[in-house]
Structure formats: structure tokens, C-alpha cells
Amino acid sequence: MPVLRSTFIALSHNRPLRHFCEHSSLGVRLSSRFIAGLQIADALKVAEAVNRQGMAVTLDSLGESVTSETEAHRAADTYHQLLDLIAERKLNANVSLKLTQMGLGISPLLAETMAWKLAEHARSTGNFVRIDMEDSKVTQITLDIVRRIQARPEARDAVGVVIQAYLYRSQADIEQLAAEGIRVRLCKGAYKEPAEVAFPRKSDVDANFVRLSCLLLDSSTFHGIATHDEAMIAAVKAYAAEHAIDPGHFEFQMLYGVRRDLQRRLVQEGYKVRVYVPFGTEWYPYFMRRLAERPANVIFLARNFFRS
């Protein structure tokens, strides 16, 4: 399985294959299990359907590593539209973005300004912006930007961040973020990282995920535990029950199109569930990382492709 994971991560950077997939009907067809659609209207339709099932939503306009300020402004404009439409339609939804999508690779100040304005907009409508985490090369600058945005009165408590359990540094990061009252989404991590910065063995990542989940549950801040792994979910549920932590104090977060049965079951059991709903034309890198992190997704797609 490590070989399969490495292969799909490598393919996520293949530009010719990306161009073919994103511009072919076959590619769009294959991705539709995990991507809500190509347009804002598609994402809103899915968000409404998910809300009707008793689950919250995070909307993500896919894109990363823009190469011009024009692209960065265009991406930010999409998020400003989303925030307005969420408020207009009274959806139980927030938004998630990547700083490289806001121009981090061009100018950190540009990306920070874009994200700050979005957090300010979100706060004015009673909403929230999650800053997604990318590979370890940008972990520190991402956390620094989130902290500076949180320190602005006009954006306070309208911004949060993602922490990846496979990084050695994540426990220290979570302890500091929790002390600062910054909301965290904990995930395992979907990038290929060297052994110098990340646990190479899945068993160590899993153990760290449980350890970090418990730290978040002990925090006074509302956090998200992002996993489809039933063993991880069982460990979180057991810790919450043992320490009399109310199920409303945290939420489980899952990806659109993955373990829908488990999502519904958790809602029936009284837990909060948020579904991460990505959309947009630049879906290829996200799609390949989903295949890399969960081989069952590859099998599912193959079965359904040959049935149709």
C-alpha cells in the first residue's frame, strides 16, 4: 500500500495527466464521487442535501499554488461569493481555503491579506473560515498567518486551521493553538513527507492521531476530528464518554463521497458531523490525494466504472 500511495501522490503533480483529466468527460465522471461539481451552484445544491440529512458542511473551492495575483484575487472572490450565498440561503456551512490558492507562493503578505479579509467577511455574517494545511514546507508560515488573523478584533474566532497528525511537531502545535483558543481540524495528513518531519509508519500516525484527538477534546474550544477510520472514531467516542465530554463539544468531519453510511450512523448516534464538500474545475490534485490516502477508494471507483 505505501507504493500505491506514493504512486498517486506522484501522479498528483503530473501536469499533462492533470490537463487531460480536468478537460475530459472521463475524468469528470471518475471524480464525481468525491467532487460536488464544477460550479458554485453544484456545491450549494450538495450542501443543501447534506444539511437535510442533519450534517453541517465545509465548502472548498478547489485550487492551489496560483502563479499570479489575478488568479489569487479570482479565488478570493469565489469565497466572498460563497460566504454571501451561505448567509442568503441560511445554510449550515462554512468555507475552507488554501493559502497557496490565495497567493502564498507569490507574496505571503498577499495571501495573509486575502485570508484576513475573508475571515472578517465571515465574522460579519456569523460564519467561519478554515485555513487548510498543505505540505510541511508551509506549516509554520500557515500557523503564523492564522495567529495574526485571530489577533485582529474584526476577525477573532472566525478563523481556524488544520493540523496533520503525521507530523512530529503537531502535538506542540496543538497545545499552543488550544491555549490560544484557535479552532483545529485534526486529520492524518495526505502529502508525502520525509521521515525527518513525519512518522513513516501508519501505526505511529494512528497512535498520534488518537493522542492529539484527546488533547483537542480536553480543550475548551470547539474542534473537528477528521477521519473515516472506525478505530479512531471509536477511540474518540470512548475518551469522550470516559471524561464526560458532551458530544456537542466537538464534531467528526468526513469527506464528501466517503463512508456515507458511517456519516449517517454518527448522526443517528447523536454526534455532530461535518462533510467537506469540494468543487471546481481544478479538482485533479485533490482527487489524486484521496486515492493515495485510501486504497479502498480506488477499488470503489474501479467497480463502479466497469458496472456502468
Secondary structure, 3 states (H helix, E strand, C coil): CHHHHHHHHHHCCCHHHHHHHHCCHHHHHHHCCCCCCCCHHHHHHHHHHHHHCCCEEEEEECCCCCCCHHHHHHHHHHHHHHHHHHHHHCCCEEEEECHHHHCCCCCHHHHHHHHHHHHHHHHHCCCCEEECCCCHHHHHHHHHHHHHHHHCCCCCCCEEEEEECCECCHHHHHHHHHHHCCEEEEECCCCCCCCCCECCCHHHHHHHHHHHHHHHHHCCCCEEEECCCHHHHHHHHHHHHHCCCCHHHEEEEEECCCCHHHHHHHHHCCCEEEEEEEECCCCHHHHHHHHHHCHHHHHHHHHHHHHC
